[in-house]
Amino acid sequence: MKYVSTRGGGEAQAFSAILLEGLAADGGLYVPEAFPKADLQGWRSLSYPDLAFAVLSLFMDDMPDLEVIVKRTYTKEVFGSDDITPLKTLEPGLHIFGLSNGPTLAFKDVALQLLGNLFESVLQKENRKLNILGATSGDTGSAAEYALRGKKNVNVFMLSPQGRMSAFQRAQMYSLQEPNIHNLAVKGVFDDCQDVVKQVNADAAFRERYRIGAVNSINWARVAAQVVYYFKGYFAATRTVAEQVSFAVPSGNFGNIYAGYVARAMGLPIRRLILASNENDVLDEFFRTGKYEVRKAAVATSSPSMDISRASNFERYVFDLLERDGSRVKKLFTSGQEFDLSLIPRQGFVSGRSTHADRLATIRSIHAKYGVTIDPHTADGVKVGLAQREQGVPLVCLETALPAKFAGTIREALGSAPARPRGCEDLEALPQRFEVIKPDAEAVKRYIAVHAA
């Protein structure tokens, strides 16, 4: 398997050559030269670790120890059950897909636990060091830090928007005391954090000198790991490989739902990928109209992990829409913040928007009907998913986090705070360690230069 840039520059590369990278040298994102084909019948009865190896070995075929890494990652000890991602049926044809049973109670753990182990393996073999630079709107940061804390040869520099995450999310990240973890609270919004990461990565000399890597979903390994659970969710919701399923996916940075797009390209019978936006509805607008127009700033909402106005992984999808013409993609993403692709069919996607009032109503409704409490982001997905539900087609709503991470909104909706998992009872009371900075790439470079591995 070889990988190319969405902007057309450079030579095709093997997976091991791009694993530790963020952006491609030309500023684009890595994608496979072609998507491999799934073995639906052969994969159907596999355990999660075996399924993960079957899927990932197609994308990571030059990793000789991949099977060992995968089986060390997806365990009951890490994810709470052998099932890893359990499917909960609310009623016939309506399911909640449990992706949030990892160490930080969010779906990001499914990919980042693997990524941490992949990094560790490669760095040890090559006797190399790596400085991870990332941006988070809430859950990616903690999932990455929990996956990499204490690992040799790796430092993590994570940018987060000051005051824009829930108290639980902040405490999860900022309470980590491992010396290889560095939290930078940026005076701005997530888009500012993401812009700084891209600006630092664009400095090729700095990136090479300080061995800058990425754990955000711009890293292809993140996407590949998420592809696995679409197959798992499909097999759990169906009886035969002849059936179709629709997935409802809360989406901010387009990585989670893009993994579903890849699974469908591999042959998974996905009827619809239902994209759910919150009030930051740039992606919903695109899939309704074909017009992409970035807002000046993301609005703060009660589903903060989706408070994003520029979705990084969207470029990967546009690359395919434009028939893999890297020069056209480069022009679109470097010439401005808006473009019109309304004449190009966007088949297989539908979308919708969910507001704070919708979130509260959905949380209340699901709790009243089924006795199940869902977090605000999952509620966005359920709300839009139900609005786009088709009779006779199973609907699988992807859970993005456990409700304990957003106690304020759950309390507003249900009148009481959600139960907390063991070990999280006094999380916010723990000492916190972080630096407040301006959204300035040069300031981040100076910080990295002082603290780099």
TORTITI-981448 format. One record per atom (N, C-alpha, C, O): y, x, z; residue in one letter. Coordinates in pm, whole numbers, plus 50000, padded with zeros to 5 digits. Layout:
BEGIN
YXZA ...
END
This chain:
BEGIN
498805008550000M 500005000050000M 501245008850000M 501395017650085M 502135006449904K 503405013749895K 504565004149921K 504464992049899K 505665009849968Y 506845001950004Y 508055006649925Y 508235018549900Y 508894996949887V 510104999849810V 511294993649882V 511134984949967V 512474998149846S 513704992949905S 514184980549830S 514044979649708S 514744971049904T 515304959049841T 516504962349753T 516954953749676T 517044974449763R 518214978049682R 517864987749570R 518744992849501R 516564990049552G 516104997049432G 516145012149435G 515745018449337G 516625018149543G 516735032749546G 515485039649595G 514685033749668G 515315052349556G 514235060549610G 512875057449551G 512705048349470G 511895065549595E 510525064049549E 509755054749644E 510125053149760E 508695048749592A 507815040749676A 507145049849780A 506775061249750A 506985044549904Q 506455052650012Q 505305045550082Q 505195033250079Q 504445053550146A 503345048150225A 503865042550357A 504985045550398A 503045034450423F 503475028250548F 503845038650653F 504865037150720F 503045049050668S 503315058950773S 504665065750752S 505265070750847S 505145066050628A 506435072350599A 507615063550637A 508715068650658A 507405050450647I 508515041350680I 508415035850821I 509355029350868I 507305038450892L 507095032551024L 508225035751120L 508705026951192L 508655048251122L 509665052551218L 511085050451167L 512055053951235L 511215044651049E 512535042950988E 513105029051016E 512365019751049E 514415027751001G 515065014751004G 515375010750862G 514495006050789G 516625012550822L 517025009750685L 516485020450591L 516245031750632L 516285016850465A 515975026550363A 517205035250339A 518315031850382A 517005046450271A 518115055850250A 519275049550175A 520425053550194A 519005039550089D 520075033150012D 520685021250084D 521475013850026D 520305019250211G 520845008150289G 520044995350280G 520374985550347G 519004995250198G 518174983350184G 517084982650290G 517034990850382G 516194972750275L 515074970950366L 513774973450290L 513684970650170L 512794978650359Y 511504981250295Y 510684968450283Y 510634960350376Y 510054966850169V 509114955950144V 507924961650065V 508074971749997V 506754955150073P 505624959949994P 505894958649845P 506614949649802P 505304967649766E 505414966549621E 504844953349572E 505344947349477E 503784948749639A 503174935649608A 502494930749734A 502014938649815A 502464917549751F 501804911949870F 500294911349847F 499844907049741F 499514915749947P 498054915149933P 497554900849944P 498284891949986P 496284898649906K 495704885349911K 494834883550035K 494084892450074K 494944871850095A 494204868750218A 492764864650188A 492474859550080A 491884866950284D 490504862250280D 490374850750380D 489874852650490D 490834839050341L 490914827750434L 489544824250493L 489434822050613L 488544823750412Q 487234820050461Q 486674830750556Q 486104827550660Q 486844843150519G 486314853950601G 487074855950731G 486494860450830G 488364852750732W 489174854950852W 489134843350951W 489514844951066W 488674831850908R 488834819650986R 488254820651127R 488874815651222R 487114826651145S 486434826651274S 486694839151356S 486064841051461S 487604847751312L 487844860351383L 488624858351511L 489444849251520L 488374866751610S 489204867351730S 490594872551692S 490764877951582S 491574871051781Y 492924875551746Y 492964890551714Y 493544894251612Y 492364899351797P 492404913551761P 491754916551627P 492264924651550P 490634910051598D 489954912551470D 490774907051353D 490834913251247D 491394895551373L 492254889851269L 493454898951245L 493834901551130L 494044903851354A 495184912751340A 494814925251263A 495564929851177A 493654930851293F 493244942851219F 492994939751072F 493354947550985F 492374928251045A 492094924550906A 493374923150825A 493444927850712A 494384916750884V 495654914850814V 496434928050805V 496894931850697V 496574934750918L 497424946550923L 496854958350845L 497614966750797L 495554959050833S 494964970050758S 495344969350610S 495294979450539S 495734957550563L 496214956250425L 497604962350408L 497934967450301L 498414961750514F 499774966950509F 499884981250560F 500814988450525F 498934985350643M 499004998350712M 497755006550680M 497105011750771M 497425007650554D 496125013250515D 496035028350528D 494975034150504D 497125034950567D 497055049450590D 497125052950738D 497445064250774D 496815043150824M 496785045350969M 495325045751014M 494735035151037M 494695057651027P 493275058351057P 492875052751193P 491735048551211P 493795052751289D 493475047651423D 493995033451445D 494145029151560D 494285026151337L 494885012851350L 494005003451431L 494514996351518L 492715003151406E 491844993751478E 491884996151628E 491904986651705E 491875008751670V 491945012151813V 493265007351871V 493295001551980V 494375009751799I 495695005651847I 495784990451860I 496284985351960I 495294983351759V 495344968751760V 494554963051878V 495024954051947V 493374968251901K 492544962752009K 493054966852146K 492774960052245K 493804977752153R 494434981452280R 495674972652307R 496074970852422R 496264967352201T 497484959252213T 497184944952252T 497754939752348T 496274938452179Y 496064924052195Y 494904921452293Y 493764919352254Y 495264921652421T 494284919952528T 494694908852622T 495854904852627T 493734903952697K 493984893852799K 494934899052906K 495744891552959K 494824911852937E 495664917753041E 497134917453002E 498004915753088E 497424919052873V 498814919352827V 499354905352797V 500514902452826V 498504896652740F 498974883552693F 498394871752771F 498604860252731F 497684874152879G 497304863252968G 496034855852934G 495494848753019G 495534857452811S 494284850852773S 493724857852650S 494454864752579S 492444856052626D 491824861952508D 492364855652380D 492294861652272D 492904843652392D 493414836352276D 494714842552223D 495054840652106D 495444849752306I 496704856552274I 497824846752240I 498874846952304I 497604838052140T 498624828352097T 497984814452095T 497614809651988T 497854807852210P 497164794852215P 497954783652149P 499184783252157P 497234774652085L 497834762852023L 497694751052117L 496584747852161L 498814744452147K 498794732652233K 499044720252148K 500074719152081K 498094710852149T 498234698652070T 498914687852154T 498394683852258T 500074683252108L 500784672552177L 500204658952140L 500054650152225L 499894657452014E 499234645451961E 498584649551830E 498924660151777E 497684641751774P 497064645751648P 498094649051541P 498934640751506P 498024661251490G 498934665451385G 500254671251433G 501094674951351G 500454672251565L 501694678051619L 501324688351726L 500684685151826L 501764700751703H 501324711751790H 502504720651830H 503474722151755H 502394726551949I 503274737351992I 502444750051991I 501394750752054I 502914760251920F 502174772651905F 502684782652008F 503814787551997F 501874785752108G 502274794052221G 502344808852186G 501324815652184G 503534813752160L 503724827752124L 504384835852235L 504724847552214L 504584829752352S 505454835852452S 504734839652581S 505264837852690S 503534844852567N 502734848152685N 502674863052714N 501884867452797N 503504870852645G 503524885252667G 504394889052786G 504844880352859G 504634901852807P 505324906852927P 506734901552946P 507174900153060P 507474898452837T 508854893752852T 509014879052821T 510144874152810T 507904871852806L 507914857252793L 508574852452664L 509164841652660L 508484860452559A 509084856752430A 508174861052316A 507364870152331A 508324854452201F 507454857152087F 507594871452036F 506694876551968F 508714877952067K 508924891652020K 507864901252073K 507604911552012K 507254897852187D 506234906652244D 505044908552150D 504444919252147D 504714898152073V 503524898851986V 503644910551890V 502664917551866V 504824912751835A 505014923751741A 505394936751811A 504924947451772A 506224935951914L 506754948151972L 505754955652059L 505824967852070L 504814948552119Q 503754955652190Q 502964964352093Q 502594975652126Q 502714959151974L 502024966951872L 502884978551826L 502414989851813L 504154975751800L 505054986051749L 505164997751847L 505165009351805L 505244994651974G 505315005352075G 504095014252071G 504225026452082G 502925008452056N 501695016352050N 501575024151920N 501065035351919N 502055018351809L 502085025751682L 502995037851692L 502635048851650L 504185035851747F 505125046951765F 504505058051848F 504545069751811F 503935054251961E 503365064152052E 502285072451983E 502235084651999E 501435065851908S 500355072851839S 500895082951738S 500455094551737S 501835078851654V 502355087651551V 503145099251612V 502995110651568V 503965096551711L 504785107051771L 503935117551841L 504245129451836L 502875113151907Q 501985122751972Q 501285131651870Q 501175143751889Q 500805125651762K 500085133351660K 501005143551594K 500595154851568K 502245139551569E 503165148251495E 504045156651586E 504865164551540E 503865154751718N 504675161851817N 506165160251787N 506925169951786N 506555147751763R 507935144551730R 508565136051838R 507875129951919R 509885135651839K 510625126951928K 511405116851844K 511725119351727K 511725105551905L 512405094851832L 513415088151924L 513145085852042L 514565085051869N 515595077351940N 515725063751872N 516225062751760N 515295053451942I 515345039851888I 516725034051911I 517235034052023I 517335029151804L 518615022151814L 518405007851768L 517945005451656L 518744998351854G 518544984351819G 519654975451869G 520494979451950G 519654963251817A 520594952951862A 519804940651898A 518794937551834A 520254933552000T 519524921652043T 520484910252073T 521584912352124T 520044898152042S 520794886252082S 520134880052205S 520574869552253S 519094886452256G 518454881352377G 517074886652402G 516864893752501G 516114883552315D 514714886352346D 514174899152284D 513264905252341D 514694903352171T 514204915652109T 514394927552202T 513514936052215T 515544928252266G 515844939752351G 514854941552464G 514304952452482G 514624930952539S 513694932152651S 512284934852602S 511564942952661S 511864928252493A 510514930452441A 510324944852396A 509274950752420A 511344950552330A 511254964452286A 511234973952405A 510474983552408A 512084971152502E 512174980152617E 510904979752701E 510454990052751E 510324968052718Y 509074967152793Y 507924973752717Y 506984978852778Y 508004973652585A 506944979952505A 507064995152505A 506065002052486A 508275000452525L 508505014852510L 508885021852640L 508985034152642L 509105014452747R 509535020952871R 508465030852919R 507265027952919R 508935042352960G 508035052453014G 507235059952910G 506505069252946G 507325056352784K 506545063452681K 507205076852651K 508425078052643K 506355086852634K 506855100152606K 507425100752464K 506995093452375K 508395109452446N 508955112552315N 509805101352256N 510185102052139N 510125090952335V 510935079752283V 512065076452380V 511845074752499V 513285075452327N 514415069852399N 514825057052330N 514745056152207N 515255046952406V 515685034252351V 517165032052383V 517575032752499V 517955029552281F 519365026152296F 519535011952241F 519505009852120F 519725002352330M 519754988352290M 521144982452312M 521674982552423M 521714977152203L 523024970752209L 522844955652226L 522054949452156L 523584949852319S 523544935452342S 524964930252362S 525824937652411S 525224917752324P 526584912352338P 526894908952484P 526214900752546P 527924915152536Q 528274913152677Q 528564898452706Q 529394892252639Q 527874892852805G 528114879152849G 527544868452759G 527814856652782G 526764871952658R 526284862052561R 524804858452580R 524304849652511R 524114865152671M 522704862052697M 522594854152827M 523544853552905M 521424848152849S 521214841352976S 521094851653088S 520804863253062S 521304847153212A 521204856253326A 519814862453335A 519674874153370A 518794854753302F 517414859653304F 517234870553199F 516664881153227F 517734868053078Q 517604877952971Q 518304890953008Q 517764901852987Q 519514889953062R 520244902053103R 519464909753208R 519324921953198R 518964902553308A 518254909153417A 516974915853368A 516634926753413A 516274909453275Q 515054915453221Q 515344929153162Q 514574938453181Q 516444930353090M 516784942953026M 517444952753123M 517014964153137M 518494948053189Y 519344957353263Y 518694962153393Y 519154972053451Y 517654955353441S 517014959553566S 516004970853545S 515524976653642S 515694973953419L 514754984853394L 515394998153434L 516535001053397L 514655006153508Q 515205018553561Q 514605031053496Q 514985042253531Q 513685029153401E 513075040753336E 514155049053266E 515015043353198E 514115062253280P 515195070653224P 515255070753073P 516265075053017P 514215066053004N 514275065952857N 514845052952803N 514885051052681N 515295043952890I 515875031152849I 517375031352872I 517825034052984I 518155028452769H 519615028452778H 520145015152723H 519975012152605H 520795007352809N 521364994452769N 522864995652752N 523565000152843N 523364991752635L 524784992152603L 525274977952580L 524914971552481L 526114973052671A 526674959452661A 527954960152578A 528954966052619A 527914954052460V 529014955152364V 530014943752384V 529634932152399V 531274947252385K 532334937152396K 532454930052261K 533274933852177K 531644919752241G 531634912752114G 530444903452107G 529894899552210G 530054899851986V 528934890851963V 527784898851903V 527924910651874V 526644892251884F 525474899251830F 525764905551695F 525324916751669F 526494898551609D 526794904051477D 527524917451488D 527304926351405D 528384918951590D 529054931851611D 528034942651646D 528114953851596D 527064939151731C 526014948651768C 525224952751645C 524954964551623C 524854942851566Q 524044945551446Q 524834953951345Q 524264962651280Q 526114951451332D 526954959251241D 527004973851284D 526934982851200D 527144976251415V 527194989951465V 525894997351435V 525915008951393V 524774990551456V 523474996651425V 523405000551278V 522945011551245V 523854991851190K 523824994851047K 524775006251012K 524465014550926K 525925006851078Q 526885017651051Q 526335031051096Q 526495041051026Q 525685031351210V 525085043951257V 523965048151162V 523865059951127V 523135038651120N 522055041851028N 522555046350892N 521875053850822N 523745041950854A 524305045750725A 524765060250722A 524975065950615A 524905066350839D 525275080550849D 523985088650842D 523355091350944D 523605092550721A 522295098950700A 522155111750780A 521085114550833A 523225119650788A 523155132550859A 522905130151009A 522085136951070A 523635120551066F 523445117551209F 522045111951233F 521375115651329F 521625102951146R 520305096651162R 519195107151159R 518235106351236R 519325116751070E 518305127151061E 518375136751179E 517335140651233E 519565140551219R 519715150251329R 519155144751459R 518505151951535R 519425131851486Y 518995126151613Y 517745117351600Y 517375110251694Y 517105117751483R 515825111051461R 515915096351505R 515205091951596R 516805088951437I 517075074951471I 516005065951409I 515755066651288I 515385057451489G 514415047751441G 514835033751480G 515855031851546G 514045023751439A 514425009751461A 513255001651512A 512105004051475A 513564991951598V 512574982151642V 513004967951605V 512224958551621V 514234966451557N 514634953251512N 513744948951396N 512974956951343N 513844936351359S 512964931451254S 513294937151117S 512644933551019S 514294946151109I 514454953850987I 513274963450970I 513014968150859I 512564966451079N 511384974951071N 510214966751016N 509864956451073N 509624971050905W 508594963150839W 507394960350930W 506794949650921W 507044969651018A 505884967451106A 506064955151192A 505084948251223A 507304952051231R 507574939951308R 507184927651227R 506494918751277R 507624927151102V 507324915751017V 505814914350998V 505264903451012V 505144925450966A 503704925150941A 502944919851061A 502004911951045A 503334923951181A 502654919151301A 502834904251320A 501934897551372A 503984898951279Q 504234884651293Q 503484876451188Q 503184864751211Q 503184882451075V 502394875450973V 501064870851030V 500564860150995V 500484878951118V 499154876151173V 499094862451238V 498154854951216V 500104859151319Y 499974846651395Y 500174834151311Y 499824823151355Y 500724835351193Y 500724823651104Y 499304820251061Y 498934808451054Y 498504830351031F 497094827751000F 496384821851121F 495604812451108F 496634827551239K 495984822551360K 496374807951386K 495504799751417K 497654804551373G 498114790851395G 497524781251294G 497154769951329G 497424785551170Y 496834777151065Y 495374774251096Y 494944762751089Y 494594784551129F 493174782551157F 492974773451278F 492034765451281F 493854774551379A 493724766351499A 494064751851474A 493544742951542A 494934749151374A 495414735551350A 494624728151242A 494864716351218A 493684735051177T 492944728851066T 491444730751084T 490994738651167T 490704723351005R 489244724551007R 488694731750885R 487624737850892R 489404731150774T 488954737750652T 490124745050588T 491284742450619T 489804754350498V 490864761950431V 491464754250314V 492284759650240V 491064741750296A 491634733350191A 492874725850238A 493604720350157A 493114725550370E 494224717850426E 495534725650420E 495554737950417E 496624718150419Q 497954724050428Q 498554721450565Q 498194711750632Q 499444730150606V 500134729050734V 501604732350711V 501924740650626V 502494725950788S 503904729850788S 504244736550921S 503734732451025S 505084746650916F 505524753751036F 507024751551057F 507814753650965F 507404747451177A 508814746351214A 509204758651293A 508584761951395A 510244765651246V 510574778751300V 512064779651335V 512904779251245V 512404780851464P 513794783751500P 514184797251440P 513414806851452P 515344798251377S 515634810351302S 517074814951322S 518014807151307S 517214827751357G 518534833751366G 518664845451270G 519574845751187G 517734855151282N 517784867251201N 516814866851083N 516704876551008N 516114855651066F 515244852850953F 513954861050952F 513204860550854F 513674868551059G 512464876551061G 511214868451085G 510204870351018G 511274859251181N 510104851251217N 509654842451100N 508474842151066N 510584835551040I 510204826550930I 509904834550802I 509134829950718I 510504846250787Y 510154854650672Y 508694858950679Y 508024860050577Y 508184861450800A 506764864750816A 505894853250766A 504834855650708A 506324840850788G 505614829250734G 505664829050583G 504684825250517G 506784832950527Y 506924833850381Y 505934844050326Y 505314841650222Y 505774855250394V 504824865450350V 503394860050358V 502594862050266V 503074853150469A 501734847350483A 501434837750369A 500324837850315A 502404829650331R 502204820350219R 502034827950088R 501224824150004R 502784838750070A 502644846849950A 501264853349942A 500784856549834A 500634855250058M 499284860850063M 498214850350036M 497044853750019M 498614837550031G 497674826950000G 497454816950111G 496614807950095G 498164817950223L 497994808150331L 498564794750285L 499704794250238L 497804783750297P 498254770650245P 499344764250332P 499094754550404P 500544769850325I 501684764450399I 502404754450310I 502904758050203I 502474742050354R 503164731650278R 504664733850282R 505324734450178R 505204735150403R 506634737350419R 506894747350530R 506224747150633R 507854756050509L 508454764050615L 509754757050651L 510684756550570L 509814751750772I 510954743550815I 511854752250901I 511514755451015I 513004755950849L 513934764750918L 514884756551005L 515534747150957L 514944760151133A 515834753251226A 516964762551268A 516724773151325A 518184758551240S 519374765751285S 519974758751406S 519764746751427S 520734766251487N 521574759551586N 522964757651524N 523084756451402N 523994757451606E 525334755251552E 525764766351456E 526664764451375E 525134777951466N 525364788851371N 524454786551251N 523334791851244N 524944778651157D 524074772451056D 524204778350916D 524054771150817D 524474791350908V 524604797850777V 523324796150695V 523384793050576V 522164798250759L 520894797250686L 520574782950647L 520074780450537L 520844773550734D 520634759450699D 521484755750578D 521014748850487D 522724760150578E 523604757350465E 523044763250336E 523104756850231E 522494775450344F 521954781550224F 520774773550169F 520714770950049F 519844769650255F 518664762750204F 518954748350161F 518174742450087F 520074742850207R 520474729750158R 521244730550028R 521094722049941R 522074741050013T 523024741449901T 522834753349806T 523294752949692T 522174763749852G 522074775949772G 523254785249789G 523304795949728G 524204781349872K 525394789549894K 525294796750027K 524974790650130K 525574809750026Y 525504818050146Y 526904822750180Y 527554829650102Y 527364819050299E 528724822550340E 528724826050489E 528564817450575E 528884838850516V 528894843750654V 530144839050726V 531244839450672V 529964834550850R 531114830650933R 531774843250991R 531164853950997R 533014841751032K 533724853051091K 533084857651220K 533054869651249K 532574848351299A 531934851951426A 530954840951463A 531174829151433A 529884844851528A 528904835051575A 529464827351695A 530164832951779A 529144814551701V 529554805951812V 528544807351925V 527334807751900V 529014807952049A 528124808652165A 527484794952188A 528184784852193A 526164794652200T 525444781952218T 524434783052332T 524284793552394T 523744771952356S 522704771952460S 521344776352406S 520354776052479S 521284780352279S 520104787652229S 520604801152178S 520654803552058S 520984810052272P 521774822052240P 521064832252152P 521724840052084P 519734832452153S 519034842352070S 519214839551921S 518894847951838S 519714827651888M 519964823951748M 521454824151714M 521854819151608M 522264829751801D 523714830251776D 524024841951684D 524544852251727D 523684840251558I 523774850651457I 524364844651330I 523964833751289I 525304851551268S 525874846251144S 525494854751023S 525744850650909S 524884866451045R 524424874950935R 522974878850963R 522704887351048R 522054872650892A 520624874350919A 520074886250840A 520044886050717A 519644896650912S 519224909050846S 518084907050748S 518134912250636S 517044899550786N 515864898450701N 516074889550579N 515214889050491N 517174882650574F 517474873950462F 517474881850330F 517114876550225F 517884894350337E 517934902650217E 516544904250155E 516424904950032E 515514904850237R 514144905950185R 513784893650101R 513154894849996R 514174882050148Y 513884869750075Y 514684868949946Y 514164865049841Y 515964872749953V 516794872549833V 516244882149728V 516334879349608V 515684893349770F 515054902849678F 514004896049591F 513934898549471F 513204887449651D 512204880149572D 512854869149488D 512454866949373D 513854862249544L 514544851849466L 515124857649337L 515134851049233L 515594869949344L 516214876549228L 515194884749150L 515544894349081L 513924880849163E 512834887149087E 512794902149109E 512514909849017E 513074906249234R 512954920149277R 513864929549198R 513494940949167R 515024924549167D 516034932649098D 516924939149204D 517884932949252D 516614951649240G 517324958349348G 518794960149323G 519604959649416G 519174962349199S 520594964349168S 521394951549196S 522524952349245S 520824939949164R 521514927249191R 521614924849341R 522644920149391R 520544928049414V 520554926349559V 521624935249621V 522404930749705V 521664947749580K 522674957049633K 524084951849609K 524934952549698K 524324946649489K 525654941549457K 526014929749547K 527144928949596K 525064920649569L 525344908949653L 525664912749796L 526594907349856L 524904922249852F 525034925149994F 526034936250025F 526234939650141F 526654941849923T 527694951949948T 529054947749896T 530054954449923T 529104936749821S 530374932849759S 531124921949836S 532254918649802S 530504916449940G 531184905950015G 530254898550106G 529104902450124G 530744887850163Q 530004880450263Q 529574866650213Q 529154858250292Q 529684864350082E 529264851250031E 528794852349887E 529264860749811E 527854843849851F 527384843149713F 526704829649691F 526404822549787F 526474826449566D 525944813349527D 524674815449443D 524734820849333D 523534810949498L 522264811549426L 521704797549406L 520484795549402L 522594787949395S 522174773949390S 521344770649265S 520624760649263S 521444778849162L 520694776149039L 519254781449045L 518444778848956L 518944788849152I 517604794549166I 516804785749263I 517264783549375I 515644780749225P 514844772149314P 514454779449444P 514104791249442P 514534772249555R 514164777749685R 512964769849738R 513024763649844R 511904770149662Q 510754761549689Q 510024765749817Q 509934777449851Q 509514755549885G 508704758050003G 509464758650134G 508854758850241G 510794758950128F 511644758850247F 512404745650255F 512894740650154F 512514740250374V 513484729950406V 514154734150536V 513664743150604V 515254727850570S 515984732550687S 516724721050755S 516774709850704S 517284724250871G 518074714650946G 518824721551057G 518624733451083G 519684714151122R 520584719451224R 520374711951355R 520174699751356R 520424719251464S 520284713251596S 521464717351684S 521864728951685S 522014707851758T 523164710351845T 522734710351992T 521574707952024T 523684713152079H 523384713052222H 522854699452266H 521884698652342H 523484688752220A 523024675352256A 521614672852203A 520794666852273A 521334677352082D 519994676052026D 518974683452112D 517884678352140D 519354695552155R 518474703952236R 518084696652364R 516914695752399R 519084691452433L 518814684652559L 517934672352536L 516984669952611L 518254664852433A 517484652652404A 516034656052370A 515114648852411A 515824666852296T 514464670652257T 513674675552377T 512504672052393T 514304683652461I 513634688352583I 513204676452668I 512084676052719I 514104666752684R 513784654852764R 512664646852700R 511734642452769R 512734644952570S 511744636752501S 510344642952508S 509374635952537S 510234655852483I 508924662452486I 508364662352628I 507164660752647I 509224664152725H 508764663852864H 508304649852904H 507284648352972H 509044639752863A 508694625952900A 507414621252831A 506584614652893A 507244624652703K 506094619952626K 504814627652656K 503724621952659K 504964640952677Y 503764649252682Y 503634657452809Y 502634664352828Y 504644656952897G 504584664853019G 504704679752995G 504254687853076G 505324683452884V 505464697452845V 506954701152843V 507774693852789V 507284712552904T 508664717452904T 508804728552800T 508024738052800T 509794727352713I 510034737352611I 511424743452629I 512314737152686I 511594755652580D 512884762352594D 513854757352487D 513444750352394D 515144760752497P 516144755252403P 515914759052257P 516164750952167P 515434771152231H 515194775452093H 514014767952033H 514074763251920H 512954766752111T 511804758952066T 512224744552042T 511734738051949T 513124739452125A 513624725852107A 514354724351974A 514234713951909A 515104734451933D 515744733951801D 514684732351693D 514834724351600D 513614740251705G 512544739551606G 511854726051604G 511564720651498G 511574720651723V 510894707651732V 511784696651675V 511304688051601V 513064696951708K 513984686651660K 514014686351507K 513864675751447K 514224697951445V 514304698551300V 512934696251238V 512824689851133V 511884701351302G 510534699251251G 510164684551244G 509594680051144G 510474677151348L 510164662851349L 510974655451243L 510484645851183L 512204659751222A 513044653251120A 512494655550979A 512704647350890A 511794666850960Q 511264670250827Q 509754668050818Q 509124671950720Q 509174661950918R 507714660050923R 507244650650813R 507874640450784R 506124654250751E 505534646050647E 504234639850697E 503434646450763E 504024627350664Q 502814620450707Q 501574627450651Q 501514630750532Q 500604629550736G 499334635350695G 499314650450688G 498264656250660G 500454657050715V 500524671650714V 500724676550858V 501754673450918V 499784684050914P 499964689151050P 501244697151062P 501594705050973P 501954695151173L 503194702451200L 502974711651319L 502634707151428L 503154724551297V 503034734551401V 504424739951433V 505064746151348V 504884737351555C 506214741851598C 506064754951675C 505374755551777C 506704765451627L 506574778451690L 507404779251817L 508614777251815L 506724782151928E 507404784752054E 508034798552046E 507414807951997E 509254799752095T 509914812752089T 510084819452224T 510204831652230T 510084811752332A 510224817552465A 509764807352568A 509654795452539A 509504812152689L 509184802852797L 510474797352855L 511494804252856L 510444785052905P 511684778752955P 512294785953073P 513494784253099P 511514794053147A 512054801153263A 513214810353225A 514044813653309A 513294814353100K 514344823453058K 515694816353040K 516724822953024K 515684803053043F 516904795253017F 517024783853118F 517134772153082F 516984787653244A 516934777853352A 518134768553353A 517994756753386A 519304773553317G 520504765153321G 520394753253227G 520714741953266G 519954755453105T 519824744553009T 518694735053048T 518824722953032T 517594740553098I 516484731953141I 516914723253258I 516554711553266I 517674728853348R 518164721153462R 519094710053415R 519064698853467R 519934713053317E 520834702853262E 520044691653196E 520434679953205E 518964695153130A 518174685053059A 517284676953152A 517184664753137A 516644683553247L 515604677053327L 515954675153474L 515224668453548L 517064681053516G 517474679153656G 516884689153753G 517214688753872G 516034697953707S 515454708153794S 515124720453710S 514924719553589S 515074731853777A 514804744353707A 513314745553675A 512484740153749A 512964752253567P 511554754053533P 510874763853627P 511524772353689P 509574762753636A 508804772053718A 508894786053660A 508994787753538A 508854795953747R 508914809853701R 507534816253713R 506814813853809R 507174824353615P 505914831653625P 505934841453741P 507004845653787P 504774844853788R 504654854153899R 505304867453863R 505104872653753R 506084872753955G 506754885453932G 508184884053886G 508924893853883G 508594871853850C 509954869653801C 510814861853900C 511934857953867C 510304859654021E 510994850654115E 512404855454149E 513324847254156E 512604868354170D 513904873554213D 514474883554112D 515134893154150D 514214881053986L 514584890653882L 516074893653882L 516474905353873L 516914883353892E 518364885553883E 518924893354001E 520034898553993E 518174894154111A 518644901354230A 518384916354222A 518874923954306A 517604920654123L 517294934954110L 518514942754066L 519364937253996L 518624955454105P 519744963754058P 519724964853906P 518664965753844P 520924964653846Q 521024965253701Q 521774977753658Q 522714982153724Q 521334983353546R 521884995953495R 522244994353348R 521354992453264R 523544995153317F 523994993853178F 525394999553164F 526105001453263F 525785002353040E 527115007253008E 527834997052921E 527244991552828E 529094994452950V 529904985552867V 530674993952766V 531345003652803V 530584990252636I 531264997752532I 531944988152435I 531664976252433I 532844993452355K 533454985852247K 532514985952125K 531654994652115K 532684976452034P 531844976351912P 532294987351817P 532924984651714P 531964999651851D 532475011451781D 531315020851753D 530715026351846D 530985022851626A 529855031251588A 530025045551636A 529045052051675A 531255050651635E 531465064451678E 531205065951828E 530675076151873E 531575055751906A 531295056152051A 529795056052077A 529315063052167A 529065048251999V 527605047752014V 526995061151975V 526065065852041V 527495067351871K 526985080651830K 527215090851942K 526335098951971K 528385090352003R 528665099952110R 527705097752227R 527205107352286R 527445085252260Y 526525082152370Y 525125087252337Y 524475093352422Y 524665084752216I 523335089452176I 523245104552180I 522245110052224I 524295111152134A 524285125852131A 524105131752271A 523485142252287A 524645125052371V 524535129952509V 523165126952568V 522625135052644V 522595115352534H 521375110552600H 520125111152513H 519065106352556H 520195116752393A 519075116452301A 517875124052352A 518005133452431A 516695119852306A 515445126552344A 515395140352280A 514425147652299A 
END
